[in-house]
Amino acid sequence: MFTSVSNVSTSTAATELLSTTSTTTTTTVTTSTTTTITSDFSLNLRSASTGINNTDLVGVSSVPLTSTVNSLVTPVMTSSQLDRLINKWSLQVEDREKLFLYQATQVNDWDDTLIENSEKTTALRKGVEKVKLDQKRLEKELSFILSQKKELEDRLTPAEESVKDKSE
């Protein structure tokens, strides 16, 4: 890029560089969204302080120019705007609090209903278990009665036949 500058002080080179204008400027814009700007120029620098007539050619070629602008905009809010926002948010909080309390009341009612129904279900289950036990007890008693009936029939049948035979 830069060739070395011999026998020239830095301040002299900077002064000479600032006062020199570009001899050739070429601008190239491509068809895509990328824009490239290049400049080709040469400087003939002479040493002013040393008295040497040495001239060095300093050349710059194909220097792309890229510009980035960063802006940070901080919004300014007045106290009345802040008060309006606080009031708006306070109203929203109150509305949401009312909705929350309404829904909490509904959930509490549902919870009470579930507890009542759970107690009723438990009572019904206990009642069904009692009925099942009573049914088993009755089935055993019925079975006992049927066995006694059969035993009684078995004893009565020969007695009836003997009475029948005697009466004939």
Backbone bond lengths (Angstrom), bond angles and torsions (degrees), N, CA, C in turn:
res aa  C-N    CA-C-N  psi(-1)  N-CA   C-N-CA  omega(-1)  CA-C   N-CA-C  phi
1 M - - - 1.442 - - 1.523 110.49 -
2 F 1.345 118.34 -76.11 1.464 121.13 179.08 1.514 109.19 -95.37
3 T 1.311 116.05 136.41 1.464 118.80 171.85 1.516 107.36 -88.48
4 S 1.289 115.95 160.28 1.463 118.30 -176.51 1.523 109.92 -73.03
5 V 1.308 115.70 145.73 1.463 121.72 179.45 1.531 106.17 -105.63
6 S 1.316 116.30 112.68 1.458 118.89 -177.75 1.511 110.51 -95.92
7 N 1.311 115.10 144.88 1.459 123.18 175.99 1.531 112.74 60.15
8 V 1.285 118.42 28.97 1.457 121.38 178.16 1.517 107.07 -127.48
9 S 1.310 117.17 130.16 1.464 118.92 178.78 1.523 109.20 -74.67
10 T 1.312 116.70 158.05 1.463 121.92 -176.71 1.512 110.99 -64.64
11 S 1.302 117.92 -42.07 1.465 119.75 -178.56 1.520 111.35 -66.99
12 T 1.328 118.11 -36.20 1.458 121.23 178.30 1.518 110.10 -67.24
13 A 1.345 117.29 -42.26 1.461 121.16 179.86 1.513 109.86 -64.66
14 A 1.334 117.37 -39.90 1.456 120.59 179.09 1.511 110.38 -66.35
15 T 1.334 118.05 -40.80 1.462 121.08 179.38 1.513 110.29 -64.96
16 E 1.312 116.54 -44.34 1.456 120.52 179.96 1.536 110.99 -65.85
17 L 1.362 116.64 -36.20 1.453 121.45 -179.13 1.518 110.78 -67.84
18 L 1.315 117.65 -40.11 1.448 120.90 -179.91 1.520 112.25 -66.96
19 S 1.301 117.79 -32.37 1.460 119.69 -176.62 1.511 113.30 -88.53
20 T 1.325 119.23 -4.71 1.451 122.45 -177.90 1.515 109.60 -91.79
21 T 1.303 116.64 139.60 1.462 121.16 176.77 1.512 109.26 -104.12
22 S 1.296 115.68 161.82 1.455 122.11 -178.95 1.520 109.11 -74.04
23 T 1.318 114.92 137.44 1.471 118.99 179.16 1.523 111.11 -88.82
24 T 1.333 117.81 -33.21 1.450 120.25 -178.78 1.522 108.32 -137.81
25 T 1.305 117.08 129.80 1.462 121.28 177.00 1.514 107.68 -125.21
26 T 1.335 115.84 126.72 1.452 120.90 179.04 1.523 107.67 -121.44
27 T 1.319 116.76 128.33 1.456 121.66 178.42 1.519 107.99 -113.62
28 T 1.336 115.74 126.61 1.454 120.66 179.78 1.519 108.56 -121.56
29 V 1.309 116.90 124.20 1.456 121.82 177.08 1.513 106.86 -117.45
30 T 1.315 117.00 120.67 1.465 120.54 179.34 1.520 109.26 -84.79
31 T 1.329 116.62 166.41 1.453 120.90 -175.41 1.518 112.81 -78.59
32 S 1.296 117.74 -13.07 1.460 118.82 176.66 1.518 108.25 -84.44
33 T 1.314 116.45 -167.70 1.454 120.00 -176.26 1.522 112.34 -82.97
34 T 1.309 117.61 -0.03 1.459 121.20 179.94 1.513 109.24 -91.13
35 T 1.311 117.58 131.27 1.462 122.91 177.31 1.509 107.73 -115.39
36 T 1.312 115.58 125.95 1.458 121.04 179.95 1.515 108.28 -119.62
37 I 1.302 115.23 128.40 1.464 119.78 177.81 1.516 106.31 -117.80
38 T 1.333 116.55 124.23 1.461 119.99 179.64 1.514 109.36 -122.04
39 S 1.313 115.72 150.57 1.470 120.96 179.02 1.510 108.52 -131.30
40 D 1.319 116.34 133.54 1.457 121.50 173.39 1.522 106.95 -116.15
41 F 1.319 116.40 121.00 1.457 119.31 174.99 1.510 109.61 -150.42
42 S 1.345 116.06 158.16 1.447 121.77 178.47 1.517 109.01 -128.41
43 L 1.293 114.20 150.38 1.458 121.39 179.15 1.524 108.98 -120.67
44 N 1.288 116.22 136.18 1.465 120.62 169.80 1.518 106.27 -103.38
45 L 1.300 116.17 105.92 1.458 121.07 -178.39 1.509 109.66 -99.70
46 R 1.319 116.54 136.26 1.449 121.73 176.65 1.499 108.33 -119.94
47 S 1.260 115.03 143.18 1.450 120.16 179.21 1.519 108.62 -78.13
48 A 1.314 116.91 122.27 1.458 120.82 -178.09 1.513 112.15 -91.44
49 S 1.315 117.81 -27.05 1.460 119.76 -172.62 1.526 113.56 -94.97
50 T 1.306 119.34 -24.39 1.457 120.16 -172.92 1.507 113.12 -94.74
51 G 1.266 119.73 -17.87 1.453 121.73 -179.65 1.509 112.66 78.13
52 I 1.305 118.69 7.82 1.461 122.50 178.98 1.516 107.23 -86.14
53 N 1.293 117.06 136.09 1.457 122.04 -178.65 1.526 111.60 -90.49
54 N 1.282 116.58 26.89 1.457 121.05 -179.12 1.521 108.41 -79.18
55 T 1.301 117.43 126.91 1.464 121.62 179.28 1.523 107.93 -114.78
56 D 1.308 114.94 122.26 1.476 120.46 177.22 1.513 108.32 -107.92
57 L 1.294 114.91 141.45 1.457 120.91 179.20 1.526 107.99 -94.54
58 V 1.300 115.88 121.57 1.457 121.34 176.90 1.513 106.47 -107.87
59 G 1.326 118.06 125.28 1.458 120.84 -177.17 1.517 111.89 -125.17
60 V 1.298 115.66 143.12 1.462 121.89 175.83 1.515 106.01 -126.00
61 S 1.295 116.68 127.97 1.459 118.12 179.08 1.516 109.84 -137.25
62 S 1.294 115.57 147.27 1.462 124.84 175.69 1.523 112.05 51.16
63 V 1.314 116.90 59.49 1.460 121.66 175.37 1.522 106.91 -96.46
64 P 1.334 118.42 109.43 1.463 118.76 179.99 1.524 110.66 -73.83
65 L 1.311 116.29 142.59 1.452 122.30 179.37 1.522 107.97 -105.33
66 T 1.317 115.69 119.90 1.452 121.04 178.45 1.516 107.43 -124.70
67 S 1.301 117.00 127.33 1.459 120.71 -178.29 1.516 108.71 -121.97
68 T 1.319 116.28 128.46 1.452 121.57 177.75 1.512 107.89 -125.23
69 V 1.305 116.65 127.50 1.455 121.12 179.78 1.522 107.39 -114.11
70 N 1.291 115.09 118.59 1.454 120.17 176.34 1.519 107.76 -108.46
71 S 1.301 115.42 123.09 1.460 117.75 177.85 1.516 108.47 -123.59
72 L 1.279 114.70 135.31 1.456 121.27 178.60 1.515 106.55 -117.36
73 V 1.315 115.09 113.12 1.452 120.07 -178.85 1.515 107.54 -103.93
74 T 1.297 116.37 118.89 1.454 121.58 178.00 1.521 107.84 -98.66
75 P 1.329 117.19 118.37 1.457 118.35 -178.98 1.526 110.52 -68.13
76 V 1.298 114.47 139.51 1.453 120.75 178.33 1.516 107.30 -103.80
77 M 1.334 116.69 131.23 1.449 121.36 -176.65 1.521 108.52 -121.36
78 T 1.306 115.51 132.39 1.454 119.42 178.18 1.520 109.24 -84.16
79 S 1.318 115.65 166.33 1.467 118.98 -178.47 1.521 111.10 -66.93
80 S 1.333 118.42 -32.43 1.468 119.83 178.27 1.530 110.61 -68.49
81 Q 1.336 116.70 -37.41 1.473 119.58 176.32 1.522 109.95 -65.56
82 L 1.320 115.84 -40.77 1.461 120.06 178.29 1.518 110.87 -64.47
83 D 1.346 117.36 -42.08 1.466 120.81 177.18 1.526 111.17 -61.45
84 R 1.354 116.73 -42.47 1.470 119.75 178.15 1.525 111.29 -61.80
85 L 1.331 116.26 -42.59 1.477 119.32 178.52 1.521 111.09 -63.87
86 I 1.315 116.85 -42.78 1.470 120.32 179.98 1.521 109.85 -63.95
87 N 1.331 117.63 -42.40 1.470 120.76 178.08 1.521 111.27 -63.80
88 K 1.328 116.19 -42.44 1.469 120.92 178.34 1.524 110.15 -60.75
89 W 1.333 116.16 -46.51 1.463 119.97 -179.57 1.526 110.96 -66.79
90 S 1.319 117.34 -36.33 1.468 120.36 178.04 1.522 110.51 -63.30
91 L 1.344 116.70 -43.01 1.467 120.14 177.28 1.518 111.29 -63.09
92 Q 1.333 116.66 -40.77 1.470 120.09 178.17 1.527 110.42 -63.43
93 V 1.321 116.98 -40.80 1.471 120.49 179.37 1.523 109.79 -64.96
94 E 1.337 117.65 -42.05 1.462 120.85 178.52 1.522 110.80 -62.84
95 D 1.341 117.28 -44.00 1.467 120.40 178.42 1.521 111.06 -61.31
96 R 1.311 115.61 -44.38 1.473 118.82 -179.36 1.520 111.16 -69.00
97 E 1.335 117.20 -31.74 1.465 120.42 176.88 1.523 110.04 -66.27
98 K 1.356 116.75 -42.36 1.468 120.36 177.55 1.521 110.65 -61.94
99 L 1.340 116.15 -44.83 1.456 120.21 178.76 1.522 110.70 -61.95
100 F 1.328 116.24 -41.98 1.461 120.28 179.52 1.527 110.52 -62.57
101 L 1.334 117.15 -45.38 1.465 120.23 -179.67 1.524 111.03 -63.81
102 Y 1.341 116.99 -39.53 1.463 120.52 176.93 1.526 110.72 -61.37
103 Q 1.334 115.74 -48.17 1.465 119.48 -179.69 1.526 111.25 -66.77
104 A 1.330 117.55 -36.15 1.468 120.34 178.19 1.524 110.33 -65.38
105 T 1.345 116.64 -37.77 1.466 120.29 176.96 1.524 110.45 -64.54
106 Q 1.341 116.12 -42.39 1.470 119.59 177.35 1.523 111.09 -61.16
107 V 1.320 116.58 -45.72 1.466 120.59 -179.87 1.524 110.15 -62.71
108 N 1.332 116.80 -39.23 1.467 120.54 178.34 1.529 110.61 -63.97
109 D 1.350 116.84 -41.90 1.468 120.37 177.18 1.530 110.77 -63.14
110 W 1.337 116.16 -43.78 1.463 119.82 178.03 1.526 110.59 -61.85
111 D 1.319 116.39 -38.49 1.464 120.81 179.40 1.526 110.19 -63.90
112 D 1.342 116.24 -44.24 1.468 119.97 177.61 1.526 110.82 -61.42
113 T 1.349 116.29 -42.86 1.472 120.26 178.76 1.522 110.76 -62.09
114 L 1.337 116.53 -42.22 1.469 119.81 178.65 1.524 111.31 -63.56
115 I 1.320 117.12 -40.17 1.471 120.25 179.15 1.524 110.25 -64.84
116 E 1.360 116.31 -45.08 1.468 119.53 178.19 1.520 110.91 -60.57
117 N 1.335 116.77 -46.34 1.467 120.42 -179.35 1.524 111.22 -65.76
118 S 1.312 116.91 -33.79 1.465 120.18 176.80 1.532 110.05 -64.96
119 E 1.322 115.78 -42.63 1.473 119.09 177.71 1.527 110.69 -64.08
120 K 1.337 117.03 -41.85 1.470 120.38 177.66 1.525 110.94 -62.95
121 T 1.341 116.16 -41.79 1.470 120.14 179.43 1.519 110.41 -63.74
122 T 1.315 116.77 -41.01 1.471 120.55 178.53 1.525 110.28 -63.62
123 A 1.356 116.80 -42.11 1.465 120.27 178.39 1.532 110.51 -63.91
124 L 1.320 116.81 -42.15 1.471 119.91 178.26 1.524 111.35 -63.25
125 R 1.324 116.28 -42.01 1.468 120.10 179.43 1.530 110.19 -61.17
126 K 1.327 116.18 -43.38 1.474 119.66 178.06 1.522 110.12 -63.82
127 G 1.347 117.18 -40.04 1.466 120.55 178.00 1.521 111.53 -63.37
128 V 1.341 116.61 -42.22 1.473 120.49 179.14 1.527 109.82 -63.96
129 E 1.311 118.28 -41.25 1.469 121.18 178.64 1.537 110.65 -62.58
130 K 1.339 116.32 -40.18 1.466 120.31 178.40 1.526 110.72 -64.80
131 V 1.359 115.50 -42.61 1.469 119.65 179.29 1.522 110.05 -64.07
132 K 1.338 117.50 -39.75 1.472 119.96 178.25 1.532 110.85 -63.22
133 L 1.328 116.44 -42.72 1.474 119.07 177.90 1.525 110.65 -63.77
134 D 1.354 117.93 -42.26 1.471 121.34 177.89 1.527 110.66 -62.61
135 Q 1.362 116.32 -39.76 1.457 119.68 179.46 1.527 110.41 -64.33
136 K 1.317 118.04 -42.38 1.472 120.19 178.27 1.526 110.88 -63.34
137 R 1.321 115.78 -40.88 1.470 119.30 178.69 1.526 110.49 -63.57
138 L 1.352 116.59 -43.99 1.468 120.02 178.80 1.528 111.61 -64.77
139 E 1.362 116.37 -39.10 1.469 118.76 177.48 1.521 111.07 -62.90
140 K 1.323 117.62 -38.16 1.473 120.38 177.33 1.522 110.52 -66.05
141 E 1.339 117.27 -42.62 1.466 120.58 178.83 1.521 110.51 -64.61
142 L 1.350 116.46 -41.75 1.461 120.43 178.43 1.525 110.46 -63.15
143 S 1.325 116.26 -41.72 1.459 120.33 178.18 1.533 110.19 -62.54
144 F 1.340 116.78 -40.27 1.464 120.88 178.59 1.528 110.41 -64.56
145 I 1.360 116.27 -42.80 1.464 120.54 179.50 1.523 110.32 -64.14
146 L 1.359 116.62 -41.66 1.467 119.52 179.40 1.528 111.06 -64.93
147 S 1.309 117.35 -38.51 1.475 119.48 178.16 1.529 110.47 -66.88
148 Q 1.342 117.93 -38.58 1.461 120.24 176.75 1.525 110.93 -66.16
149 K 1.340 117.07 -39.38 1.465 120.90 178.29 1.517 110.18 -61.53
150 K 1.348 116.02 -44.28 1.458 119.70 -179.85 1.532 110.37 -63.83
151 E 1.298 116.38 -42.24 1.469 120.12 178.55 1.527 110.77 -63.26
152 L 1.320 116.17 -41.07 1.461 120.52 178.54 1.536 110.34 -65.38
153 E 1.347 117.13 -41.82 1.457 120.22 177.53 1.521 111.26 -62.98
154 D 1.352 113.71 -41.40 1.466 117.48 179.16 1.539 110.83 -61.75
155 R 1.286 119.87 -33.25 1.468 122.74 179.27 1.528 111.24 -81.54
156 L 1.325 116.07 -35.32 1.458 118.86 -178.00 1.532 112.72 -75.39
157 T 1.284 118.14 -31.98 1.456 120.61 -177.44 1.541 110.88 -59.07
158 P 1.321 121.68 -50.06 1.465 118.99 177.97 1.541 113.00 -64.76
159 A 1.324 115.81 -33.37 1.467 118.81 179.82 1.528 109.87 -68.21
160 E 1.329 117.12 -41.69 1.459 120.25 179.08 1.532 110.59 -64.37
161 E 1.314 116.97 -40.00 1.450 120.18 179.54 1.549 110.75 -65.85
162 S 1.288 116.73 -38.16 1.468 118.82 178.61 1.523 110.89 -69.39
163 V 1.324 118.23 -36.73 1.469 120.80 176.75 1.519 108.64 -68.20
164 K 1.275 118.96 -38.54 1.431 122.64 -179.70 1.523 111.11 -66.68
165 D 1.288 116.67 -40.08 1.449 121.16 179.21 1.536 110.47 -67.74
166 K 1.240 119.58 -34.26 1.444 124.19 179.80 1.523 110.22 -74.28
167 S 1.228 117.17 -33.63 1.454 118.91 -178.96 1.527 110.76 -79.23
168 E 1.146 120.87 -14.34 1.453 122.78 179.61 1.463 110.41 -90.15
